[in-house]
Amino acid sequence: MENKKEKFSVNNYIVFKQGPDCYEGRIKNISVEGGIEVYQVFCFTTFTDFRVPATDVLSNVSQEVKRKMKTTAYLEIPGQIYIPPALKNILVVDKEWSIENKYDLPHKNSVSSILKQFKDFVMNSANICDLDEATEVQKGFAMCFNSFFKKFLMYSIEKDQISSLKGEPTEYCGPVHLLRLIYFIQKNVNTYIKDKEVEGIVLDYTIYLLDFMLIRYKDYF
């Protein structure tokens, strides 16, 4: 008996094919053309939209599927930075904005709150993992942020402002500081992680977090 085709919703993460290649992406919109569902998909590898008929959708995204199909959310070039243009533009002006003291801290959208929202998103909307994996990802990003912030993620001009704040950096820093962490991880992941499979999982989750921040762009920036 033929397997029933899986149903997908907006914001689900999927694996889809374009010609001979397979990609990962997020469903942005669903329409019906000639009786066939057609998805508008934001591709993580290219940061562009694809028009994907349901017949070209292979599966949802999960670690098991990724291992089987050998897909990633990024191109495997060590040290390469993969940040969508809209978010990369924020990093371009980040230092100038820091000098002008335009970051009001503690930020209303703290790193801690963003990571909690991201945990809920990957479980319930993207539908790529269970509670245990989502919680592990949330805690991992938070631990990295608190460990690396004052040494690698803070401009010297920010020291006076930061020194007056209490608690962990995740509690008072905001989305632009989280972008700095993602940039740092992508640039240096192979310095800290020697297992290639774990490195790939970490890099994939930086892409998923960037995608989530892109969805919430108007709220965060």
C-alpha positions as CSV (number, residue, x, y, z in Angstrom):
1,M,0.0,0.0,0.0
2,E,1.3,3.5,-0.9
3,N,2.5,5.7,2.0
4,K,0.2,8.6,2.8
5,K,1.9,11.9,1.8
6,E,2.9,14.0,4.9
7,K,1.0,17.2,5.4
8,F,3.0,20.4,6.0
9,S,2.2,23.8,7.4
10,V,3.6,27.3,7.2
11,N,6.9,27.6,9.1
12,N,7.6,23.9,8.9
13,Y,11.2,23.1,7.9
14,I,11.4,20.7,5.0
15,V,13.9,18.9,2.7
16,F,13.1,19.6,-0.9
17,K,14.7,18.9,-4.3
18,Q,15.6,21.2,-7.1
19,G,16.9,19.3,-10.1
20,P,19.5,16.8,-8.8
21,D,20.1,18.7,-5.5
22,C,18.4,18.6,-2.1
23,Y,18.0,21.6,0.1
24,E,16.6,22.6,3.5
25,G,14.1,25.4,3.9
26,R,11.1,27.0,5.7
27,I,7.6,27.0,4.2
28,K,6.5,30.7,3.9
29,N,3.3,30.2,2.0
30,I,1.1,27.4,0.6
31,S,-1.1,27.7,-2.4
32,V,-2.9,25.2,-4.7
33,E,-2.3,25.1,-8.4
34,G,-4.0,22.6,-10.7
35,G,-5.0,20.5,-7.7
36,I,-1.3,20.3,-6.4
37,E,-0.1,22.1,-3.3
38,V,2.8,24.5,-4.1
39,Y,5.1,25.8,-1.4
40,Q,7.0,29.1,-1.3
41,V,10.1,28.0,0.5
42,F,12.9,30.1,2.0
43,C,16.1,28.1,1.2
44,F,18.7,28.2,4.0
45,T,21.6,27.5,1.7
46,T,20.9,30.4,-0.7
47,F,18.8,32.7,1.5
48,T,16.3,33.0,-1.4
49,D,12.8,31.8,-2.1
50,F,12.0,28.7,-4.2
51,R,8.6,27.7,-5.6
52,V,8.3,24.0,-4.7
53,P,5.5,21.7,-5.7
54,A,4.4,19.1,-3.1
55,T,5.8,16.4,-5.4
56,D,9.3,17.8,-4.8
57,V,9.1,17.8,-1.0
58,L,11.0,14.9,0.3
59,S,10.6,15.1,4.1
60,N,10.5,17.2,7.2
61,V,13.8,18.2,8.7
62,S,15.2,16.1,11.5
63,Q,18.6,14.8,12.5
64,E,17.7,11.3,11.3
65,V,16.5,12.6,7.9
66,K,19.6,14.8,7.6
67,R,22.0,11.9,8.2
68,K,20.0,9.7,5.7
69,M,19.8,12.3,3.0
70,K,23.2,14.0,3.8
71,T,21.6,17.5,3.8
72,T,22.8,20.6,5.7
73,A,21.4,24.1,6.1
74,Y,24.8,25.5,5.1
75,L,27.5,25.0,2.5
76,E,30.4,23.0,4.0
77,I,33.2,25.6,3.7
78,P,35.2,25.9,6.9
79,G,35.1,29.4,8.4
80,Q,32.5,30.6,5.8
81,I,29.9,33.0,7.2
82,Y,26.3,32.3,6.4
83,I,24.1,35.2,7.5
84,P,21.0,36.5,5.6
85,P,21.7,40.0,4.1
86,A,19.2,41.8,6.3
87,L,20.9,40.5,9.4
88,K,24.4,40.9,8.0
89,N,23.6,44.6,7.4
90,I,23.0,45.0,11.2
91,L,26.4,43.6,12.0
92,V,28.0,46.0,9.5
93,V,26.7,49.0,11.5
94,D,26.9,47.3,14.9
95,K,30.2,48.8,16.1
96,E,29.2,52.3,15.0
97,W,25.9,52.0,16.9
98,S,27.7,50.7,19.9
99,I,30.0,53.8,19.9
100,E,26.9,56.0,19.7
101,N,25.4,54.1,22.6
102,K,22.2,53.2,20.8
103,Y,21.7,49.9,22.5
104,D,19.4,50.4,25.5
105,L,20.4,47.8,28.1
106,P,18.9,45.7,29.6
107,H,17.3,45.0,26.3
108,K,13.5,44.4,26.2
109,N,14.2,41.3,24.0
110,S,17.0,39.7,26.0
111,V,19.1,36.9,24.6
112,S,17.5,34.6,27.2
113,S,13.9,35.4,26.0
114,I,14.9,35.0,22.4
115,L,16.4,31.6,23.0
116,K,13.3,30.5,24.9
117,Q,11.1,31.7,21.9
118,F,13.4,29.9,19.6
119,K,13.1,26.7,21.6
120,D,9.3,26.8,21.3
121,F,9.6,27.6,17.5
122,V,11.8,24.7,16.6
123,M,9.5,22.3,18.5
124,N,6.1,23.6,17.6
125,S,6.4,25.5,14.3
126,A,9.5,24.3,12.5
127,N,8.7,20.9,13.9
128,I,12.3,19.6,13.7
129,C,12.9,18.3,17.2
130,D,11.4,17.2,20.5
131,L,11.6,19.0,23.9
132,D,14.8,17.4,25.0
133,E,16.8,18.4,21.9
134,A,15.2,21.9,21.8
135,T,16.1,22.4,25.5
136,E,19.7,21.2,24.9
137,V,20.0,23.7,22.0
138,Q,18.6,26.6,24.1
139,K,21.0,25.8,27.0
140,G,24.0,25.4,24.6
141,F,23.5,28.8,23.0
142,A,23.0,30.4,26.4
143,M,26.1,28.8,27.9
144,C,28.2,29.8,24.9
145,F,26.9,33.4,25.1
146,N,27.7,33.8,28.8
147,S,31.1,32.1,28.4
148,F,32.3,34.1,25.4
149,F,30.5,37.5,25.8
150,K,33.0,39.5,27.8
151,K,36.1,38.1,26.1
152,F,35.0,37.9,22.4
153,L,31.6,39.5,21.9
154,M,31.8,42.9,23.6
155,Y,33.4,46.1,22.2
156,S,35.7,48.0,24.6
157,I,33.4,51.0,24.3
158,E,30.6,48.9,26.0
159,K,32.5,48.0,29.1
160,D,31.3,50.9,31.3
161,Q,27.7,50.3,30.3
162,I,28.0,46.5,30.8
163,S,29.8,46.8,34.2
164,S,26.8,48.5,35.8
165,L,24.5,45.7,34.9
166,K,23.8,42.7,37.1
167,G,23.2,39.1,36.2
168,E,24.3,36.9,33.3
169,P,24.9,38.6,29.9
170,T,22.0,36.6,28.5
171,E,19.6,38.5,30.8
172,Y,20.5,42.0,29.7
173,C,22.0,41.7,26.2
174,G,19.8,41.8,23.1
175,P,19.4,40.4,19.5
176,V,22.4,42.2,18.0
177,H,24.7,40.6,20.7
178,L,23.2,37.3,19.8
179,L,24.1,38.0,16.1
180,R,27.7,38.5,17.3
181,L,27.7,35.1,18.9
182,I,26.4,33.4,15.8
183,Y,29.1,35.1,13.7
184,F,31.7,34.0,16.3
185,I,30.5,30.4,16.2
186,Q,30.4,30.1,12.5
187,K,33.9,31.6,12.2
188,N,35.5,29.5,15.0
189,V,33.4,26.4,15.4
190,N,36.2,24.0,14.2
191,T,38.5,25.5,16.8
192,Y,36.3,24.4,19.7
193,I,34.5,21.3,18.2
194,K,36.6,18.5,16.6
195,D,33.7,16.0,15.9
196,K,32.5,16.8,12.4
197,E,28.9,15.5,13.0
198,V,28.5,17.7,16.1
199,E,30.1,20.6,14.3
200,G,27.5,20.2,11.5
201,I,24.6,20.1,14.0
202,V,25.9,23.3,15.7
203,L,26.3,25.1,12.4
204,D,22.8,24.0,11.3
205,Y,21.3,25.4,14.4
206,T,23.0,28.8,13.9
207,I,21.2,28.9,10.5
208,Y,17.9,28.0,12.1
209,L,18.4,30.6,14.8
210,L,19.2,33.2,12.1
211,D,16.0,32.2,10.3
212,F,14.0,32.6,13.4
213,M,15.4,36.1,14.0
214,L,14.6,37.0,10.4
215,I,11.0,36.0,11.0
216,R,11.0,38.2,14.1
217,Y,13.0,41.0,12.5
218,K,10.5,43.8,13.2
219,D,10.2,42.7,16.8
220,Y,13.9,42.4,17.5
221,F,15.4,45.2,15.4
